[in-house]
């Protein structure tokens, strides 16, 4: 959703001004992003993979010493894999931490959630992720285990859905500014896989409400996102999400953790923002951790304030979501065994 909204708000969604080339616009967009804190992702390898009748594309930041553990980072609606790399800094920081990181492109810049959208019968997003991981394992770019699936916004809804329904079996998932659709949870109230879960959600997110309910975004974001959803053929019930703490408790149940969560708070230097951490854990079981960014908006914490706060809420700059997810992945990488021993 990020790029689509940005173009609409800043008037860059139509034809280019006379005399301006696409290269000019790309360079200008790059300068704007760098100014707002986007990290460069120019050294990524771009490749395609045939999945059914479609050639699917992705961007790869290989680890210095392959085969390495893998992170699959899934972008939000209206963006692409290279945007996700720049937005999160994972193109540089993932390999520096010993991981290969791959950034797949969604067909039409969106990921199907609880159902395939009309006109996308040939699009198999879950199959794409499975094939992508298998391909990287086959060419010895990555290890078969562990691997992690990360998503933001629409990408987070997709990540949670495919893990909840057992369509993929990662070591861990990371959900940022998005939880799961209510329609997905109806089909699997208890997730069918067990994995480590890291969730990072803002309590003042106007797009994906922390307590759950209908996806919104105020008069501008809500209208644009709603129009795009209708164009894609989403139903009204597709736009209802589940609260962050309910999703956390679901995964604690899947991981056979009998109690929790433990609750901690952390001050920040940002006025009006602080962080709470809810942890469900038990010896021998993969943990579920929810960071609640009090006053945080629809953003990647530690990433850029890509749109004004009055549109998408505040991006917490003191909280480094990329660092936290890499720490979780490093810790889980030390665990032995594959999917069969995930509990």
N, C-alpha and C positions, 0 to 999 in steps of 0.2 A: 504493500500500500504506500510505502514511503515515497517512491519516485513519482507515482501517479499524482499524489496529493501535491508534492512539491511543484510539479509542472503546472497544475491548475492554479495554485495560490500565487505563483510567481509569473504566471502568464507565459509559460514556455511550452504549453501543450499543443499549439497550433503550428502554422507554417513558420519557417525561419524568416527573419527580417531580410529584405532585399539586400543582396551583396554579402550575406554571411553564409559561410559554408558549414557543413556538418562538422568538419574538423575544428572550425572556430568555436562552435557551440560545445563540442566535447572538451576542448581545452578550457573554456570558461567554466563549464560544470566541474571540471577537475580542480580548478583554482578555488571555486566556492567550497567544494567539499574539504579540501585541505585546510582552508581557513576555519572551517567548523569542526575540525578534529578528525576527519576521515583519514585513515592511514592508507598509503599507497599500496596497490596490489598489482603492480605492473609486471612482476616476474612470474606470474602464474602460467603453468602449462595448460593450454586449452585443448580439449579432445572431445570426441563423440563416441557413443556406444549405441549399437542397434538394440532396441528393446521392442520386440514385436514388429509392427510395421513402421515404427518411428525411430529416427536417429536422435538420441538424447545427448545433450551436451553437458560438460562439466569443466571445472577449473581445479587444478591440482597444485598444492604446495607440498612437494615431497620432503620427507625427513632427511637429514644429513646422512643417516646410516640406515638404509632399508635392509630388510623389511622392518617396519616400525608399527607400533600401535596406531590406530586410525581414528580420526574424528571426521564425521560427516556433518557439515554445517549447512542448514537449510534456511534459505532466505524467506522473507515475508512477501505478501502479495504486492505486485507491481514493481518488483526489483528482480535481480538475477544473482547468480552465484558470485560474480566478481564484485558486485555491490556488497554482498554479505562479507566477503573477504576484507574489503576496505572498511566496512562499518564496524567490524569486531576486532580488527587487528590480528586475527588468527592466522593470516597468511604468513606473518613474520613470527609471531609469538608461539604458534603451535610447533613448527619445526624446531625453534630454539629450545622448546621443552622436550623434544624427542619424538614428536608425533608427526605423522603425515596428515594433512588436512585436505579434504576434498569438498568443493562447493558446487553441488549440482544445480542446474538450471531447471526451474519449473516450466512445464509446457504452458505457454501463454502467460508466464510470470505468476503462476498461481499453483497451489497444491490442493488436490482433492482430499477432503476430510472423511466424513462418515459415509459418503457415497460419491460415485463418479458423476460429475456434472454433465448436463445435456450437451451433446455434440462432442463429448470427450470419450466416447466408447473405446477408442483405440489407445487412450492414454492410461497406462498402468504405472502410477507413481510408486506404489510399493514395490512392484516388480523392478522398476528402474533402480531403486536403492539396493535391492538384493543383488541385481546383476552388477551394479557398480562395485559393491564390496567384493563380490566374487572375482570380478575382473582384476581388481587391484591385488587381490590375494594371489591369483594365478600368475601374474607377471612379477610377483615377489616385491612389489612396492610396499605392501603392508603385511602384517601378521594376520592370521585368521581370527585371532583373539588376543587381547581384548579390542573392542571397538565401541565408539560412542556416537550417539545421534543427538544433534543439537538443533534447536529451531527457535525462531523469533516470530511472534505474531501469527499469521496464517501458517508459517512454517512450524511453529510450536504446536498448533492444533493438529497438524499432520503428523508430526513426530509422536505426540502422545497417542494418537489414534492407532498408528501402525504398531506401536509397541504394546498398547493395551490389548489389541486383538491378536497379538502374536504373528502379525504379518512379517515382522522382522524380530530378531532376538539380539539386541545389542547388550553390551555389558552395562551401559548406563545411558540415561537420557537427560538432556538439559532443556528446560522450558523457560523462555524469557518472554515476558509480555504476552502470555497466552497460556491457556490450560488445556481444556478439551471441550468439544461440543457436547451438549446434552444428548443429542441423538446418538453419538458414539458411545456414551456411557450406558445408555439404555441397552445396547447390544452386549455389553460386558461390564456389569457393575463392579466385578472384581477383575482386574487386569489378568490376562491369560499368560503373561510372562512375569518373571521376577527379575528386577534389575535395579541398580542404583539410580536414584532420582535426585536431581538438583533442579529446583524451581525458583525463579527470581521474578517477583511480581510487584508492581507498584499499586498502592492503595488508592491513588488518585488517577489511575489510568482511565481516560475517558472512552477508550476504544474497547478494551477488554476488562470489564469491571472485576475488581478483586473478589467481591462477594458472589460473583456469578450474575447471570441474567442476560438480557439482550445486549448484543454488541452495539455500541453507539459511537460517540465521538463528537457530540455537539452539533450545531447547525451546519458547519462546513464539512468537517470530517465525516460526520454521520451521513450527510446527504451524498457525498462523493462515494463513500464506501458502500452505502446502500444501493446506489445506482449501479456501481460496478458489480455488486453481488447479484442484482436482478439481471444484468446483462449476461452473467455467467450461468444463470438458471438456478441460483440457490433459492430454496424455500424459506419461508419465515422461520420455521423451526430449526433450520440450519444455523441461524444467527443467534442462538441461545447457548451460552457457555456455562460451565460448571465452576463454582468457586474454588479458589486456589487451595484452601485448607481441606475441602472435601476431596479434591484430587490427591492431595498429599496423604490423607487417611486411606484412600483406596489403594495406593501403592504400598503403604505400610502393611495393609492386609495381605496384598499379593506377596510381599516379602516375608510373611509370617512373623511380623514384629508385633508382640502382644500388647504393648502399651505405648504411651506418648501422646503428644509430643512434649519434649523438653523445650523450655522457652528461655531465650536470652535476648538482651537488647544491647545495641552498640551506638554510641553517639557519633555524629559526623560533624565536620566543620561547616556544613552547609545549613544555613538558617532554614528552619522549617522542615528539615529532613532528618530522619534517623532510621536505623535498621533494626529489625527484629529477626531472630533466627529460630525457626521451629524445627526440631530434629526428632525423627522417629528412628530409633536404633536398638539393636540387641546384638550380643556377641554371636558371630558366625553368620549374620544376616546382612545383606546389603542395605545401606541406610537410605532414608528419604529426608532430604533437607529442603526447607522452604525459607528463602530470604524474603521477608516482607519489607519493602521499601516504603516507609511511611511518608506519604506525600509525593511519591514517585509516579511518573507518568508512563506513557507508551513509548518506551525507548530501550536501548541497550545500555544499562548502567555503566558508566565509565566511557561510553561512546559519545558521539556528537549530539548536540541539541539541533537535530536536523530540520526541525520546524519550530516556530514560536511555541512557548509553553502554553499559551492560551488555546492553542489548537490541539496539542498532543500531550500536554502535561510536561513536567520537568524531567530532564535526564539527570539522574543522580551522578555527579562527577566524582565524588569521593569513593563510591563503591565500584570496584573494578570487576565486572562480571566475567571478563575473559580470564583474569587471574584466578578467580574462584573456580571456574569450570576446569581450568588446567590443573589446579590442585586436586580437585575431585578425581579427574582422569588419572593423574599420576598415582594417587592413593589406590584406586581400583585396579590399576595396571599391576600392582603388586600382589593381587589375589590370583590364585591358581585356578585352573579349570575353565571349562567352557560353559555353554548354556545349560547343560545338564546339572551343573553344580552351582547355578546362579543363586539359589536360595541360601 
